[in-house]
Amino acid sequence: MRRVLIGMLLSIIAVYFLIVVAATLFQRRLIYLPTVLPAAVADRAATENGLVAWRNGKGDIIGWKLPSTQPRIANVLVVHGNAGSATDRDYFARPIHDAAAVDVYILEYPGYGARAGSPSMTSFLAAADEAFALLPATEPVYVVGESLGSGVATYLANRQGSRVAGLALFMPYDNLASVAQAGMPFLPVSLVFRERFTPDKWLEQYRGPIKVVLAGADRVIPSRFGQRLYDGYAGPKELQVVPGAGHNDVAGQSAAWWKTVFSFWERNMASSVSDVR
């Protein structure tokens, strides 16, 4: 009986070890859920939503743009969540565009849509740095982060300081490793997790205005993680919790709603914040 029990224990340990190894090797496939599109399909989808190509200095498409129809007063950069692609974020672009005289830019991540590359935290942050450097420097820049993209948004706030005049974060989190640990409590996430988006750390020196929107019944990123980020932030902030809402239920807001966000941003525009790092 003792040998049987020892054999069973060793088998359980072996299976657990294999699960940990698999989670370590394939974690990016578990985190990132891109929609990959042929270039012609991406262009057609963007055109249907009124978007035009946003290109870098090499002529490569790095995202999509919805230009203002009025004299521009600011620019808004949208960094979307981990599923889909930039072409289907018209629920951000259109109401923001209609709320103020702004150009709206939607960053496409490497490996998403028709953009080459592979999804990872490193590639996301590099793409964000490149994109931000291409934005006009003559007007304020506001950054909108959705879900996983909240990490990218807060990274830019840390890197760019007062150039990020304000943030809007939908379904954010304080630390992605903590979210992963809650979803997989049987794994040693702190040891094997590589995609370490850390909004709580990246916002330590930032003092611009932040609007936070949480889904009360979010099962993907439980609202407690966004609440932690909000509670720990020392700058001007506003919180909206939508009771009973799921993860995909709160990002689509009206132009009237976005007008109130612009008003909040403008009243508290970033001025005394972290230096560019």
HELIX and SHEET records of a PDB file:
HELIX    1   1 ARG A    2  LEU A   25  1                                  24    
HELIX    2   2 GLN A   27  ILE A   31  1                                   5    
HELIX    3   3 ALA A   39  GLU A   48  1                                  10    
HELIX    4   4 ALA A   86  ASP A   88  5                                   3    
HELIX    5   5 ASP A   90  ALA A   99  1                                  10    
HELIX    6   6 MET A  121  ALA A  133  1                                  13    
HELIX    7   7 GLY A  149  GLN A  160  1                                  12    
HELIX    8   8 GLY A  161  ARG A  163  5                                   3    
HELIX    9   9 LEU A  176  GLY A  183  1                                   8    
HELIX   10  10 VAL A  189  VAL A  192  1                                   4    
HELIX   11  11 PRO A  199  TRP A  202  1                                   4    
HELIX   12  12 SER A  223  GLY A  232  1                                  10    
HELIX   13  13 ALA A  255  ARG A  267  1                                  13    
SHEET    1   A 2 LEU A  33  PRO A  34  0                                        
SHEET    2   A 2 ALA A  83  GLY A  84  1                                        
SHEET    1   B 8 VAL A  52  ARG A  55  0                                        
SHEET    2   B 8 ILE A  61  LEU A  66 -1                                        
SHEET    3   B 8 VAL A 102  LEU A 107 -1                                        
SHEET    4   B 8 ALA A  74  VAL A  79  1                                        
SHEET    5   B 8 VAL A 141  GLU A 146  1                                        
SHEET    6   B 8 VAL A 164  PHE A 170  1                                        
SHEET    7   B 8 ILE A 210  ALA A 215  1                                        
SHEET    8   B 8 LYS A 237  VAL A 242  1                                        
END                                                                             
